[in-house]
Amino acid sequence: MERLSSGVKNSMLVTWSTADEAESVVEYGLWGGKLFSHTAKGNTSVFIDGGPENRTMYIHRVTLTDLIPAAAYVYHCGSGAGWSDIFYFTSLNESVSFSPRFALFGDMGNENPQSLSRLQKETQMGMYDVILHIGDFAYDMHEDNGRIGDEFMRQIESIAAYTPYMTCPGNHEWAYNFSHYRSRFSMPGHTENLWYSWNIGPAHIISFSTEVYFYLDYGLDLLFRQYEWLQADLQEANRPENRAQRPWIITMGHRPMYCSNDDGDDCTQFQSYVRLGRNDTQPVAPGLEDLFYQYGVDLELWAHEHTYERLWPVYDYKVFNGSSEEPYVNPRAPVHIITGSAGCREKHDGFIPEPRDWSAFRSTDYGYTRMRLINNTHLYLQQVSDDQYGKVIDQMMLVKEKHGAHAWR
């Protein structure tokens, strides 16, 4: 059940779990060199599931440091009590001129993981540098006293053991105060994976929790702590020297601000909690649309709706295209992508018959999204339909000759 994550320069973090206590060791070496020439040791944490059996599992984390950028490594993990299969990965290229390739999706479960086999093959073919899983795992990780979570981790091992698997929490992680999500993944920072940011190529990527707007029983303070962190992180990313190096700012959160689905979810409401905040709390909880607009977020990635939808550049329910001929060339508002159709037991969601003005393309096909950060000005995105045997059913070239809030003028 090995999983890779990154976000810290020249390093890779390996996470796995065992039913019994054991050492946390990774043996690794450069591809083509002496096998397992390096050894790294890490730490083990005890995780007790909140179900009636109170199952105990041991979560192992080992950080591989001082990696050569863009180099291929082979590794296995375990201890004298037993070793995993041999896996491989390519360490991230640390250059700001790197053009990283992503697969992104949300809402993938154990049952009906429609897109998984295609993603497994493409990952092992080396098509992606990073995977972004935008919330909702396993359906649900806590079920059957955590065994569904174990099974899901085994399923995604064929992706996550080869490529950094970066995450954010969704509503299906709610149980026991998101304890399975907090414990099973290993993202950068010190917030138990709830919110964090990292840099890759010409981009600063921010992952956050939309669930702080809905699960208030777990504490309203999380909502305000995250908002303050987001504000500080965006301010830092917008310092002129930082935005010059990494002009793209991309966010990923589970529940969208906008959607044209027919299920009554938050994104179907004009008074969306995520977009506008909550005025039924003390103090009033601020929403995220104004914050992201104020700091010139370029692209907002979402899931939750079991569909795919590409939006025109939108702010405050209004479309702000670059021009009528080329709406994604120098758009005057952030672009939103909803990609929650990877496949799960809840099947598809539906759409309202007539799309909203800001809805550019939508599909109920199972599938996932590919993204390529080409350079400082160009970002390319494709939607792959698994129902249509890997056919690309939508594509977008986003061109930004200026980044930041002044680009909206």
Salt bridges, closest charged atoms under 4 A:
GLU23 OE2 - LYS41 NZ 3.82
GLU27 OE1 - HIS76 NE2 2.70
ASP49 OD1 - HIS180 NE2 2.65
GLU53 OE1 - ARG147 NH2 2.84
ASP107 OD2 - HIS254 NE2 3.98
ASP107 OD2 - HIS306 NE2 3.08
GLU122 OE2 - ARG370 NH2 2.68
ASP129 OD2 - ARG101 NE 3.05
ASP136 OD2 - HIS254 NE2 3.14
ASP140 OD1 - HIS172 ND1 2.61
GLU143 OE2 - ARG345 NH2 2.78
ASP144 OD1 - ARG147 NH1 3.44
ASP150 OD2 - ARG55 NH2 2.88
ASP150 OD1 - ARG184 NH2 2.95
GLU151 OE1 - ARG154 NH2 3.36
GLU192 OE1 - ARG182 NH1 2.52
GLU211 OE1 - ARG255 NH2 2.64
ASP221 OD2 - ARG225 NH1 3.56
ASP233 OD2 - HIS204 NE2 2.71
GLU236 OE2 - ARG239 NH1 2.95
GLU241 OE2 - ARG239 NH2 2.52
ASP265 OD2 - HIS304 NE2 3.38
ASP280 OD2 - ARG278 NH2 2.80
GLU289 OE1 - ARG275 NH1 2.63
ASP298 OD2 - ARG243 NH2 2.99
ASP298 OD1 - LYS400 NZ 2.38
ASP298 OD1 - HIS403 ND1 3.15
GLU300 OE1 - HIS336 NE2 3.58
ASP316 OD1 - ARG275 NH1 3.97
ASP316 OD2 - LYS318 NZ 2.96
GLU346 OE2 - HIS172 NE2 3.24
ASP386 OD1 - ARG118 NE 2.80
ASP394 OD2 - ARG310 NE 2.79
